Amino acid sequence: MYLWLERYILPICAAIAFGAVILNPFKLDWQQRLSLLAAISAFAYFLAHTMHKQKASVVAESDPRIGILERQIESLQAQQIQLSGQQADEAKEKQRRQMVRGQLAVFLKEGRNIQEAIQYNNPNSLHEKETWERRVGEYLTKHLDESYAARFRSPSHQGTSYPLGMDAKMLSLWGEIGAKMAMLNDFMSELRD
């Protein structure tokens, strides 16, 4: 039907427009000729528009590949949104890990200071050690989870060497701080990107 419209109806409309308006065999005045030209042009436009609209809808309906491609595009767009969300989450997690590692480094420095105080028999070092252990345990529970705090309270590392000339009562405290600092080092390694 489209071929018939394109090959016959539209050329006939063009011939009528040319013949009736330009050659003027019916002896029409200029207003009649312009009206006839407008009517024929509108009819030809109507036919062409209707023909191409139906042709496009038939192509879309008859070709299942178009529907498949549209679904694939929608799927790819959904995956793109999901990936950008995952990248944002990963960036936040990376930033959080950096913050936690930074605080663990602060705790390590404090632990070294307490260990030095123990080495030189500072009487306040026992209280500082207990306060430090409590603060570190609370931080680990809040910013990581309870498993980190439990591992910190019961470290798997044991001290094997001690400074020379230390008071025997302070050796165990010094070793406990060293073992807990080793656990903090392990946690920092686990939190690397």
Summary of the structure (lengths in Angstrom):
residues: 193
radius of gyration: 42.9
end to end distance: 66.0
largest distance: 130.0
contacts: 482
relative contact order: 0.07
helix: 83%
strand: 0%
